[in-house]
């Protein structure tokens, strides 16, 4: 993927490009820790917007696994998850297809010269699998992305994007022209922590609910023209106030 000067768009995956679905986590946690699926309990408010390692360990503990066993068991999780998802590929394609407009929006941004990648709590292997099944991987440079397999704390992930971008392109990213697109308050908080701009998509929360968390812009769906306008508007405002490297 050639570098361009339009900017960098960093996509969240679950809830932003494809619907979030906890069935894969539930199945993989059950098999990883040898408990019944019906016994898997997700911790309140510790699922959406967090990394897989955090979610899996906290879920295992909430489901009755000891803290020590939960931490040790995570080393098996990636292999179990990929087996679960591979066996359920047809189910994934049917029930977790891309949101309307997602593919067209990614393509439109690529045509306008944006470099695009992902920042997600998913492990890289599962993010790549989901995006490929959904047909969304063609214009995403996942080699400069950041994933739940890189760090446990989501706030640590933007640094991986910055380091990988610099390594590939030979210069730092421009924070004024770097925009995270996500759907959850934690996406907004992550962008703020990193000094990036943020556009929120009202897929799971309403426009009003998202606005309470002060994103730079909110769109109600992945309409290519609306998303492009929002991104350009955020970039223009951030450049005008002198946000730089």
Secondary structure as GFF3:
##gff-version 3
##sequence-region A 1 245
A	DSSP	beta_strand	7	11	.	.	.	ID=ss1
A	DSSP	alpha_helix	23	33	.	.	.	ID=ss2
A	DSSP	three_ten_helix	37	39	.	.	.	ID=ss3
A	DSSP	alpha_helix	52	62	.	.	.	ID=ss4
A	DSSP	alpha_helix	67	87	.	.	.	ID=ss5
A	DSSP	alpha_helix	89	95	.	.	.	ID=ss6
A	DSSP	alpha_helix	102	111	.	.	.	ID=ss7
A	DSSP	beta_strand	114	118	.	.	.	ID=ss8
A	DSSP	alpha_helix	124	133	.	.	.	ID=ss9
A	DSSP	three_ten_helix	142	144	.	.	.	ID=ss10
A	DSSP	three_ten_helix	154	156	.	.	.	ID=ss11
A	DSSP	alpha_helix	157	169	.	.	.	ID=ss12
A	DSSP	three_ten_helix	175	177	.	.	.	ID=ss13
A	DSSP	beta_strand	178	182	.	.	.	ID=ss14
A	DSSP	alpha_helix	185	194	.	.	.	ID=ss15
A	DSSP	beta_strand	197	201	.	.	.	ID=ss16
A	DSSP	alpha_helix	207	211	.	.	.	ID=ss17
A	DSSP	beta_strand	217	219	.	.	.	ID=ss18
A	DSSP	alpha_helix	224	240	.	.	.	ID=ss19
###
